[in-house]
Amino acid sequence: MIENKKHRVRFFTHLENNYSNIVAKSKERQFWDVAELFKETPQYSWVENNDIKLQWHEDEVYIGYGKQYIIYGDLDEKQYTEYALRFFRHMAEWK
């Protein structure tokens, strides 16, 4: 039996350290602002073309008075290999 292993990959991270900017925006506005930044990346085009289901994470504790936003998804073996060949950057945290 072949296991359908999934690989969780971070497609985009954004660090917002302007606390007053975070407080002034609704969670929905924060999401769309980060989504707009993600749309400017080559990873976005690849994700869109491969119909990848995206997930969202906010880490408020990461920097104290700010937030780190992470857009990630689970890839199958074929997608993971293709993504790694296209976007892997040595010494960068991406998985």
C-alpha positions, -999 to 999 in steps of 0.1 A, spaced: 0 0 0 14 34 -10 11 61 16 -2 95 3 23 116 23 17 153 26 43 180 30 34 212 48 51 242 31 51 279 40 43 298 9 45 333 24 53 349 57 48 385 66 60 402 98 40 432 110 58 450 138 38 482 138 14 475 167 -8 505 161 -12 494 125 -24 459 137 -48 473 163 -64 498 138 -73 471 113 -100 444 116 -88 407 113 -105 406 79 -85 437 67 -53 422 81 -59 390 61 -66 408 28 -36 431 32 -13 400 36 -32 382 8 -25 412 -15 12 410 -7 12 373 -14 -4 378 -48 28 397 -58 50 366 -55 58 339 -80 47 314 -54 12 327 -57 10 320 -94 23 285 -88 -2 279 -60 -31 293 -81 -21 272 -112 -19 240 -91 -52 245 -72 -35 243 -38 -58 247 -8 -43 274 14 -43 278 51 -37 308 74 -19 312 107 -13 343 128 13 343 155 8 371 180 33 359 205 62 357 180 75 393 185 55 406 214 39 438 200 34 426 165 23 396 144 37 371 120 13 359 93 19 326 76 2 313 44 8 276 40 -5 245 25 -1 207 22 15 193 -9 16 158 -22 49 142 -32 48 154 -69 37 190 -59 64 191 -32 91 181 -56 81 206 -82 77 234 -56 111 226 -41 128 226 -75 112 260 -83 114 279 -51 139 263 -27 164 289 -13 194 276 5 196 286 42 160 299 43 133 284 65 105 273 42 91 240 54 
